[in-house]
Amino acid sequence: MFALAVLIGIYSYGIFALGVLGILTSANISAFTLSWVVITAIYFHNKLNFRLPKTDRITKLLILILGIQCLINLIGALGPELGFDALWYHLTLPKIWLTRQVIDFIPGPVFKYSVMPKLTETLYAAGLFAGGAIIPKLIHYGFGLMSLIVTYKLARKFLSVKYSLLSVLILTSNLVFAWQSTTAYVDLTRTFFESLALLLFIKDKYTASAITLGLAVSSKLIALASLPIYILLLIFSKKSVQEITKYVLLTFLIPLPWFIFAYISTGNPFYPVFSDILGPHQISLNLLDFWTLFTKNADPLSPIYIITAPLVLLINFKKQSRGVQLIFLYSLLSLLAWFITPRTGGGRFILPYLPALSVTTALVIKNLKDQPLHKFIVGLILFIAFTSLVYRLFANYKFLPVLLGTQTTSDFLSDHLNFDFGDYYDTDNFIGSRISHSDPVLVSGINNLFYLPSENFYHDSEKTDLSYKYLLQRSPDSQLLIDKSWKLIHENPKTQTKIFEKI
């Protein structure tokens, strides 16, 4: 898996290099992608060695439930994108890169994250080039599947096949995991790299672990919060100062090109962090937040974590292997890392640590000597998995008419996008039919512009000196003053937008 992670990182930085150099053209993307595919195929030729584990009835049941969960998540992944952050910048920035053929700093609050590490978004740019928004969703879905594989491999270091599959089932039963598998966010990318970094660390492959953690930081800057965890794990493992320093430097080295890019563009390598545009983030130090995380989170987590937490006290850690001690310590420190960092992302921000928490939960269950309690908890896990499965089936049911061809994508988006909360779609096809894709369009009062059918749009927050032919404005949220040089040519009551043409 490490080789695959590195190859993904190489591909991402290849796209990034094309963008920074201003040569992100169709020909260059195609040539680079083809070269990467050939190299990857040659590398993995005859190296794939997949064997199904020996199965009994319980193992087959676990595999069946996992398969159904993945299939239900796939239904959502194949449907049109509705996620707020995806339509805000995860997909819109790659769309802008492809249109302008350059990866550049975009000033203003709407695209304030334009110079933050964007490993996943560079993959999305290639996906959009290849075939629209569904491919980025499938890319993120794929990172979810790879996270499950890493979780299984991590569990197999300590557990049997059956308990390892139980670990994976605990992870997939989190509604936040299931939801993320259906949308083009970046949290499952980070989850894959972070869980792989832990697996490599437990295997004593510290250099590979540091590189992989660096890839996690390249996917999402807040993954830097995991670096202190590994420093403490290295201290626990009695590693030298030189080894700890090497780990830290390698972790920073991987996302360094993004930090340099941000520094050259803004004077701040971590922009928009430490800038006025991001605004203050108050960190809550209320210990009750842990209870809220596992019981009342907006992105629900499985209750099995908090139910089994008291049972940890029954484990004699002095008799456990170093690997078991490490994963329990990692899980504890991950909760602390979550606690002391901004938590604006709800359950998504704990998601990268759920593979480890799922494995530790399975370890706790395996060590139970009370058989009735053991059977009850395993049954509870199966019940939670079933309820999660049913819930996500109903949540993804809305995509079926589109997938079955009984509803058009246009009608679906018109019905399901939230136009009062920043989304936009050309519901009456006025822009698509009347305005050339190359005509410069100024946009005001709209946050999520991925579905805007224009290849030459700019948000008024960018404050460019370009001359615009059209203005798309959502009046309730726009502060742009319209002078007499603009003529109203169209209104859309559904989206509460107006279109003006320059006289």
C-alpha positions as a printed NumPy array, in Angstrom:
array([[  0.   ,   0.   ,   0.   ],
       [  2.925,   2.343,   0.635],
       [  4.036,   2.081,  -2.993],
       [  0.517,   2.964,  -4.122],
       [  0.436,   5.922,  -1.736],
       [  3.731,   7.221,  -3.12 ],
       [  2.559,   6.784,  -6.721],
       [ -0.618,   8.723,  -5.919],
       [  1.527,  11.448,  -4.39 ],
       [  3.764,  11.549,  -7.469],
       [  0.751,  11.871,  -9.753],
       [ -0.709,  14.635,  -7.612],
       [  2.514,  16.621,  -7.625],
       [  2.826,  16.111, -11.376],
       [ -0.545,  17.794, -11.896],
       [  0.469,  20.462,  -9.375],
       [  3.683,  21.146, -11.313],
       [  1.779,  21.499, -14.591],
       [ -0.584,  23.934, -12.891],
       [  2.069,  26.069, -11.217],
       [  3.966,  26.294, -14.511],
       [  0.788,  27.45 , -16.25 ],
       [  0.72 ,  24.508, -18.671],
       [ -2.268,  22.594, -17.298],
       [ -3.517,  21.849, -20.794],
       [ -5.496,  18.884, -22.071],
       [ -2.502,  17.553, -23.987],
       [ -0.169,  17.755, -20.996],
       [ -2.667,  16.165, -18.601],
       [ -3.278,  13.331, -21.06 ],
       [  0.42 ,  12.707, -21.677],
       [  1.337,  12.783, -18.   ],
       [ -1.599,  10.577, -16.995],
       [ -0.792,   8.   , -19.662],
       [  2.851,   7.902, -18.562],
       [  1.816,   7.496, -14.93 ],
       [ -0.621,   4.687, -15.727],
       [  2.038,   2.803, -17.713],
       [  4.64 ,   3.169, -14.939],
       [  2.114,   2.133, -12.282],
       [  1.005,  -0.898, -14.304],
       [  4.613,  -1.978, -14.847],
       [  5.424,  -1.573, -11.152],
       [  2.453,  -3.582,  -9.928],
       [  2.715,  -6.258, -12.616],
       [  2.84 ,  -9.627, -10.855],
       [  2.976,  -7.894,  -7.443],
       [ -0.706,  -8.114,  -6.62 ],
       [ -1.24 , -11.09 ,  -4.358],
       [ -4.827, -11.144,  -3.15 ],
       [ -6.192, -14.191,  -1.393],
       [ -9.588, -14.589,   0.185],
       [ -9.34 , -15.596,   3.849],
       [-10.728, -18.881,   5.046],
       [-14.316, -18.252,   5.977],
       [-16.874, -19.623,   8.369],
       [-20.495, -18.517,   8.626],
       [-19.75 , -15.485,  10.801],
       [-16.93 , -14.35 ,   8.513],
       [-19.163, -14.732,   5.459],
       [-21.863, -12.702,   7.204],
       [-19.408,  -9.898,   7.982],
       [-18.146,  -9.86 ,   4.381],
       [-21.737,  -9.802,   3.105],
       [-22.685,  -6.841,   5.297],
       [-19.525,  -4.973,   4.296],
       [-20.243,  -5.647,   0.621],
       [-23.808,  -4.357,   0.911],
       [-22.619,  -1.238,   2.746],
       [-20.055,  -0.509,   0.028],
       [-22.67 ,  -1.058,  -2.677],
       [-25.113,   1.345,  -1.019],
       [-22.343,   3.937,  -0.686],
       [-21.538,   3.439,  -4.372],
       [-25.11 ,   4.436,  -5.279],
       [-24.499,   7.796,  -3.646],
       [-21.059,   8.13 ,  -5.229],
       [-22.551,   7.653,  -8.707],
       [-25.169,  10.35 ,  -8.178],
       [-24.809,  14.102,  -8.827],
       [-22.763,  16.03 ,  -6.27 ],
       [-24.707,  17.902,  -3.576],
       [-22.033,  18.394,  -0.884],
       [-21.547,  22.005,   0.201],
       [-17.742,  22.036,   0.462],
       [-17.398,  20.016,  -2.743],
       [-19.434,  22.574,  -4.686],
       [-17.712,  25.422,  -2.86 ],
       [-14.043,  24.624,  -3.515],
       [-13.111,  20.912,  -3.663],
       [-14.504,  20.705,  -7.215],
       [-14.742,  24.372,  -8.167],
       [-11.033,  25.097,  -7.734],
       [-10.021,  22.2  , -10.041],
       [-12.609,  23.444, -12.542],
       [-11.038,  26.911, -12.421],
       [ -7.545,  25.425, -12.784],
       [ -8.582,  23.555, -15.91 ],
       [-10.287,  26.604, -17.395],
       [ -7.411,  28.998, -16.72 ],
       [ -4.779,  26.253, -17.259],
       [ -2.929,  27.397, -14.165],
       [ -2.94 ,  26.768, -10.415],
       [ -2.742,  30.189,  -8.851],
       [ -3.694,  32.146,  -5.764],
       [ -7.264,  33.439,  -5.935],
       [ -7.772,  36.372,  -3.552],
       [-10.91 ,  36.97 ,  -1.565],
       [-12.924,  35.012,   1.01 ],
       [-14.735,  32.661,  -1.393],
       [-11.592,  30.863,  -2.571],
       [ -9.472,  31.549,   0.511],
       [ -8.25 ,  27.933,   0.512],
       [ -6.795,  28.185,  -3.009],
       [ -3.15 ,  27.835,  -1.898],
       [ -3.586,  25.339,   0.928],
       [ -2.254,  21.822,   0.22 ],
       [ -4.584,  20.267,  -2.348],
       [ -3.376,  16.739,  -3.115],
       [ -6.899,  15.392,  -3.567],
       [ -8.08 ,  18.336,  -5.646],
       [ -5.264,  17.816,  -8.144],
       [ -6.62 ,  14.292,  -8.621],
       [-10.087,  15.787,  -9.017],
       [ -8.769,  18.104, -11.73 ],
       [ -7.681,  15.084, -13.739],
       [-11.029,  13.446, -13.   ],
       [-12.989,  16.466, -14.198],
       [-10.875,  16.559, -17.331],
       [-11.577,  12.881, -17.959],
       [-15.312,  12.852, -17.444],
       [-17.112,  15.228, -15.135],
       [-18.019,  15.35 , -11.449],
       [-18.736,  11.649, -10.984],
       [-15.082,  10.631, -11.383],
       [-13.91 ,  12.832,  -8.461],
       [-16.679,  11.294,  -6.354],
       [-15.475,   7.827,  -7.32 ],
       [-11.897,   8.839,  -6.495],
       [-12.951,   9.785,  -2.976],
       [-15.027,   6.606,  -2.748],
       [-11.895,   4.687,  -3.749],
       [ -9.922,   6.273,  -0.93 ],
       [-12.659,   5.042,   1.393],
       [-12.211,   1.487,   0.128],
       [ -8.44 ,   1.743,   0.535],
       [ -8.973,   2.997,   4.091],
       [-10.955,  -0.177,   4.798],
       [ -8.133,  -2.321,   3.417],
       [ -5.575,  -0.527,   5.592],
       [ -7.855,  -0.899,   8.62 ],
       [ -8.078,  -4.634,   7.956],
       [ -4.291,  -4.92 ,   7.585],
       [ -3.806,  -2.918,  10.77 ],
       [ -6.192,  -5.169,  12.675],
       [ -4.533,  -8.323,  11.31 ],
       [ -1.339,  -7.321,  13.131],
       [ -3.124,  -8.258,  16.357],
       [ -6.388, -10.033,  15.536],
       [ -7.839, -12.972,  13.635],
       [ -9.622, -12.58 ,  10.305],
       [-12.995, -12.521,  12.038],
       [-12.099,  -9.767,  14.5  ],
       [-10.271,  -7.823,  11.788],
       [-13.421,  -7.816,   9.672],
       [-15.326,  -6.74 ,  12.776],
       [-12.937,  -3.76 ,  13.038],
       [-13.726,  -2.819,   9.45 ],
       [-17.458,  -3.204,  10.093],
       [-17.234,  -0.884,  13.092],
       [-15.582,   1.709,  10.835],
       [-18.049,   1.413,   7.959],
       [-21.024,   1.638,  10.323],
       [-20.125,   5.232,  11.143],
       [-22.592,   7.384,   9.234],
       [-19.874,   9.983,   8.712],
       [-17.789,   7.376,   6.854],
       [-20.759,   6.309,   4.732],
       [-21.641,   9.909,   3.894],
       [-18.063,  10.803,   2.995],
       [-17.953,   7.807,   0.638],
       [-20.654,   9.462,  -1.464],
       [-19.162,  12.915,  -1.927],
       [-16.086,  14.629,  -3.376],
       [-14.568,  15.878,  -0.137],
       [-10.991,  15.1  ,   0.955],
       [-11.407,  13.517,   4.381],
       [-11.193,   9.911,   3.187],
       [ -7.951,  10.732,   1.388],
       [ -6.542,  11.953,   4.665],
       [ -8.003,   8.897,   6.423],
       [ -6.223,   6.558,   4.011],
       [ -2.847,   8.241,   4.424],
       [ -3.144,   8.657,   8.207],
       [ -4.189,   5.059,   8.837],
       [ -1.422,   3.832,   6.528],
       [  1.105,   6.   ,   8.384],
       [  0.063,   4.283,  11.617],
       [  0.311,   0.813,  10.079],
       [  3.804,   1.547,   8.776],
       [  4.841,   2.982,  12.135],
       [  3.733,  -0.167,  13.959],
       [  5.765,  -2.159,  11.406],
       [  8.812,  -0.047,  12.435],
       [  8.95 ,   1.529,   8.962],
       [  9.437,   5.04 ,  10.284],
       [ 10.672,   6.679,   7.084],
       [  7.71 ,   5.347,   5.12 ],
       [  5.372,   6.387,   7.93 ],
       [  6.705,   9.954,   7.906],
       [  6.372,  10.194,   4.114],
       [  2.805,   8.925,   4.291],
       [  1.924,  11.364,   7.067],
       [  3.363,  14.087,   4.835],
       [  0.956,  12.975,   2.106],
       [ -1.868,  13.279,   4.643],
       [ -0.774,  16.86 ,   5.355],
       [ -0.659,  17.458,   1.595],
       [ -4.296,  16.366,   1.519],
       [ -5.455,  18.456,   4.467],
       [ -3.319,  20.892,   6.443],
       [ -4.968,  20.051,   9.757],
       [ -3.322,  16.614,   9.53 ],
       [ -0.291,  18.381,  11.021],
       [ -2.112,  17.877,  14.32 ],
       [ -1.113,  14.218,  14.05 ],
       [  2.613,  14.981,  14.017],
       [  2.84 ,  15.528,  17.808],
       [  1.149,  12.14 ,  18.229],
       [  3.961,  10.436,  16.339],
       [  6.615,  12.411,  18.184],
       [  5.196,  11.059,  21.447],
       [  4.987,   7.552,  19.972],
       [  8.654,   7.807,  18.968],
       [  9.55 ,   8.904,  22.486],
       [  7.506,   5.999,  23.851],
       [  9.452,   3.712,  21.498],
       [ 12.709,   5.146,  22.923],
       [ 13.922,   6.542,  19.617],
       [ 16.818,   8.981,  19.472],
       [ 16.569,  12.72 ,  18.935],
       [ 18.064,  12.226,  15.473],
       [ 15.366,   9.718,  14.515],
       [ 12.609,  11.986,  15.813],
       [ 14.076,  14.955,  13.942],
       [ 14.253,  12.909,  10.741],
       [ 10.586,  11.927,  11.11 ],
       [  9.505,  15.545,  11.595],
       [ 11.58 ,  16.835,   8.673],
       [ 10.272,  14.147,   6.31 ],
       [  6.686,  14.93 ,   7.292],
       [  7.219,  18.61 ,   6.442],
       [  9.24 ,  17.839,   3.303],
       [  6.342,  16.19 ,   1.439],
       [  3.911,  19.16 ,   1.565],
       [  6.779,  21.669,   1.287],
       [  6.041,  22.571,  -2.381],
       [  2.561,  23.718,  -1.318],
       [  4.006,  25.739,   1.575],
       [  6.491,  27.425,  -0.777],
       [  3.698,  28.1  ,  -3.28 ],
       [  1.563,  29.68 ,  -0.547],
       [  4.482,  31.751,   0.741],
       [  5.356,  33.104,  -2.705],
       [  1.69 ,  33.894,  -3.371],
       [  0.716,  35.402,  -0.014],
       [  3.791,  35.743,   2.191],
       [  2.306,  33.096,   4.508],
       [  3.237,  29.412,   3.984],
       [  0.116,  28.271,   5.847],
       [ -2.363,  30.719,   4.315],
       [ -5.177,  31.335,   5.197],
       [ -4.185,  30.117,   8.687],
       [ -2.733,  33.03 ,  10.699],
       [ -4.449,  35.524,   8.375],
       [ -7.343,  37.921,   8.954],
       [ -9.403,  36.392,   6.153],
       [ -9.905,  33.12 ,   8.013],
       [-11.1  ,  34.783,  11.178],
       [-10.634,  33.568,  14.74 ],
       [-11.478,  29.991,  15.688],
       [-12.209,  29.495,  19.342],
       [-11.092,  26.13 ,  20.65 ],
       [-13.489,  24.619,  23.154],
       [-11.839,  22.89 ,  26.099],
       [-15.094,  21.582,  27.507],
       [-14.606,  17.913,  28.393],
       [-18.28 ,  17.287,  27.652],
       [-17.371,  17.755,  23.975],
       [-16.15 ,  14.155,  24.004],
       [-19.633,  13.012,  24.976],
       [-21.147,  15.208,  22.268],
       [-18.706,  13.807,  19.704],
       [-19.885,  10.244,  20.198],
       [-23.567,  10.858,  20.978],
       [-24.864,  14.082,  19.423],
       [-22.542,  14.822,  16.525],
       [-23.956,  16.392,  13.371],
       [-22.078,  13.68 ,  11.458],
       [-22.974,  10.691,  13.657],
       [-20.385,   8.238,  14.919],
       [-21.085,   4.691,  15.981],
       [-22.106,   4.534,  19.668],
       [-20.046,   1.363,  20.063],
       [-16.918,   3.426,  20.845],
       [-18.359,   5.062,  23.933],
       [-20.206,   1.896,  24.976],
       [-16.984,  -0.125,  25.058],
       [-14.751,   2.668,  26.404],
       [-15.119,   1.633,  30.091],
       [-14.049,  -1.908,  29.168],
       [-10.562,  -0.605,  28.331],
       [ -9.928,  -0.576,  32.087],
       [-10.118,  -4.376,  32.08 ],
       [ -7.012,  -4.701,  29.886],
       [ -3.616,  -5.255,  31.494],
       [ -1.456,  -3.213,  29.125],
       [  1.79 ,  -4.417,  30.686],
       [  1.05 ,  -7.871,  29.286],
       [  0.209,  -6.574,  25.815],
       [  2.618,  -6.44 ,  22.879],
       [  4.351,  -3.214,  21.939],
       [  2.099,  -2.912,  18.874],
       [ -1.074,  -3.128,  20.957],
       [  0.312,  -0.572,  23.397],
       [  1.133,   1.748,  20.492],
       [ -2.308,   1.59 ,  18.904],
       [ -4.058,   2.222,  22.229],
       [ -1.733,   5.134,  22.949],
       [ -2.295,   6.465,  19.429],
       [ -6.074,   6.258,  19.893],
       [ -5.89 ,   8.156,  23.181],
       [ -3.623,  10.833,  21.717],
       [ -5.824,  11.153,  18.616],
       [ -8.764,  12.102,  20.817],
       [ -6.554,  14.695,  22.48 ],
       [ -5.465,  16.029,  19.062],
       [ -9.108,  16.329,  18.029],
       [ -9.911,  18.065,  21.319],
       [ -7.306,  20.83 ,  21.016],
       [ -7.849,  21.662,  17.326],
       [-10.681,  23.663,  15.696],
       [-13.678,  21.407,  15.127],
       [-15.567,  23.248,  12.401],
       [-15.866,  20.079,  10.326],
       [-18.019,  18.062,  12.718],
       [-17.423,  14.316,  12.663],
       [-15.246,  14.624,   9.555],
       [-12.304,  15.815,  11.632],
       [-12.251,  12.678,  13.791],
       [-12.697,  10.409,  10.753],
       [ -8.938,   9.881,  10.083],
       [ -8.581,   8.437,  13.584],
       [-11.575,   6.097,  13.399],
       [ -9.617,   3.189,  11.823],
       [ -7.384,   3.048,  14.907],
       [-10.341,   3.51 ,  17.261],
       [-12.18 ,   0.713,  15.448],
       [ -9.238,  -1.663,  15.833],
       [ -8.82 ,  -0.811,  19.527],
       [-12.54 ,  -1.427,  20.029],
       [-12.203,  -4.868,  18.434],
       [ -9.196,  -5.567,  20.66 ],
       [-11.25 ,  -4.669,  23.725],
       [-14.05 ,  -6.987,  22.609],
       [-11.659,  -9.86 ,  21.917],
       [-10.184,  -9.57 ,  25.407],
       [-13.575,  -9.835,  27.097],
       [-13.778, -12.954,  29.243],
       [-17.475, -12.498,  30.006],
       [-19.029, -14.489,  27.147],
       [-22.619, -13.178,  27.517],
       [-21.287,  -9.607,  27.439],
       [-19.04 , -10.496,  24.491],
       [-21.967, -11.887,  22.502],
       [-24.136,  -8.896,  23.408],
       [-21.574,  -6.373,  22.143],
       [-20.928,  -8.289,  18.915],
       [-24.681,  -8.467,  18.381],
       [-24.913,  -4.743,  19.072],
       [-22.242,  -4.059,  16.428],
       [-24.232,  -6.08 ,  13.897],
       [-27.406,  -4.2  ,  14.855],
       [-25.677,  -0.815,  14.464],
       [-24.299,  -1.936,  11.094],
       [-27.786,  -2.922,   9.968],
       [-29.388,   0.353,  11.088],
       [-26.585,   2.34 ,   9.439],
       [-27.079,   0.336,   6.256],
       [-30.833,   0.999,   6.198],
       [-30.364,   4.7  ,   6.974],
       [-27.88 ,   5.189,   4.142],
       [-30.099,   3.214,   1.775],
       [-32.906,   5.685,   2.374],
       [-30.475,   8.627,   2.15 ],
       [-29.132,   7.425,  -1.215],
       [-32.517,   6.415,  -2.589],
       [-32.948,   9.886,  -4.093],
       [-30.115,   9.147,  -6.542],
       [-31.772,   6.065,  -8.034],
       [-34.108,   7.903, -10.476],
       [-31.067,   9.62 , -12.01 ],
       [-29.062,   6.395, -12.172],
       [-32.01 ,   4.512, -13.673],
       [-32.635,   7.247, -16.243],
       [-36.128,   8.188, -15.039],
       [-35.017,  11.675, -13.948],
       [-32.591,  14.054, -15.627],
       [-29.582,  15.373, -13.764],
       [-30.882,  18.89 , -14.382],
       [-34.227,  18.169, -12.726],
       [-32.505,  16.388,  -9.839],
       [-30.18 ,  19.312,  -9.127],
       [-33.012,  21.812,  -9.459],
       [-34.949,  19.854,  -6.834],
       [-32.163,  19.058,  -4.357],
       [-29.665,  21.939,  -4.348],
       [-30.038,  24.483,  -1.549],
       [-30.256,  27.822,  -3.34 ],
       [-30.799,  29.648,  -0.04 ],
       [-27.497,  28.36 ,   1.294],
       [-24.97 ,  29.209,  -1.396],
       [-25.694,  26.667,  -4.148],
       [-26.277,  27.615,  -7.78 ],
       [-27.591,  25.855, -10.852],
       [-28.759,  27.215, -14.187],
       [-32.224,  25.708, -13.686],
       [-33.819,  27.314, -16.749],
       [-30.714,  26.884, -18.967],
       [-30.59 ,  30.604, -19.74 ],
       [-26.828,  30.887, -19.282],
       [-26.189,  27.598, -21.05 ],
       [-28.233,  28.58 , -24.097],
       [-27.702,  32.344, -24.33 ],
       [-24.209,  33.067, -23.026],
       [-21.019,  31.789, -24.627],
       [-18.783,  29.723, -22.339],
       [-15.89 ,  32.05 , -23.168],
       [-17.7  ,  35.294, -22.297],
       [-16.366,  36.76 , -19.025],
       [-18.994,  36.549, -16.28 ],
       [-18.788,  38.375, -12.958],
       [-20.54 ,  36.567, -10.092],
       [-21.799,  38.181,  -6.899],
       [-23.688,  36.801,  -3.92 ],
       [-23.202,  33.109,  -4.796],
       [-20.774,  30.857,  -2.929],
       [-20.895,  27.462,  -4.673],
       [-20.145,  27.898,  -8.358],
       [-19.242,  24.432,  -9.583],
       [-22.424,  24.038, -11.639],
       [-22.154,  27.475, -13.278],
       [-22.069,  26.664, -17.039],
       [-19.28 ,  29.089, -17.837],
       [-15.585,  28.593, -18.432],
       [-14.698,  32.219, -17.788],
       [-16.25 ,  33.325, -14.5  ],
       [-14.835,  35.408, -11.672],
       [-16.235,  36.104,  -8.24 ],
       [-16.509,  39.751,  -7.265],
       [-14.405,  39.007,  -4.162],
       [-11.413,  38.424,  -6.472],
       [-11.453,  42.145,  -7.321],
       [ -9.835,  41.697, -10.728],
       [ -9.4  ,  44.487, -13.276],
       [-10.97 ,  42.461, -16.081],
       [-13.792,  43.76 , -18.236],
       [-16.92 ,  41.641, -17.844],
       [-19.702,  41.145, -20.354],
       [-22.236,  39.657, -17.948],
       [-23.059,  39.848, -14.262],
       [-24.737,  37.001, -12.365],
       [-26.067,  38.248,  -9.05 ],
       [-28.01 ,  36.683,  -6.232],
       [-29.598,  39.777,  -4.752],
       [-30.236,  38.587,  -1.158],
       [-26.531,  37.862,  -0.593],
       [-24.825,  40.361,  -2.899],
       [-23.355,  43.64 ,  -1.715],
       [-22.349,  44.706,  -5.21 ],
       [-23.903,  48.004,  -6.294],
       [-25.282,  47.927,  -9.845],
       [-24.808,  51.104, -11.886],
       [-26.509,  52.178, -15.104],
       [-23.895,  50.476, -17.273],
       [-25.6  ,  47.128, -16.582],
       [-28.888,  46.117, -18.218],
       [-31.103,  43.451, -16.642],
       [-31.727,  40.67 , -19.173],
       [-33.022,  37.775, -17.069],
       [-34.405,  36.817, -13.656],
       [-34.719,  33.362, -12.115],
       [-37.152,  33.295,  -9.157],
       [-36.181,  29.743,  -8.157],
       [-32.524,  30.596,  -7.583],
       [-33.264,  34.27 ,  -6.746],
       [-30.683,  35.385,  -9.286],
       [-30.519,  38.136, -11.879],
       [-28.382,  38.345, -14.99 ],
       [-27.172,  41.683, -16.308],
       [-25.42 ,  42.525, -19.567],
       [-22.867,  45.293, -19.941],
       [-24.246,  48.073, -22.111]])
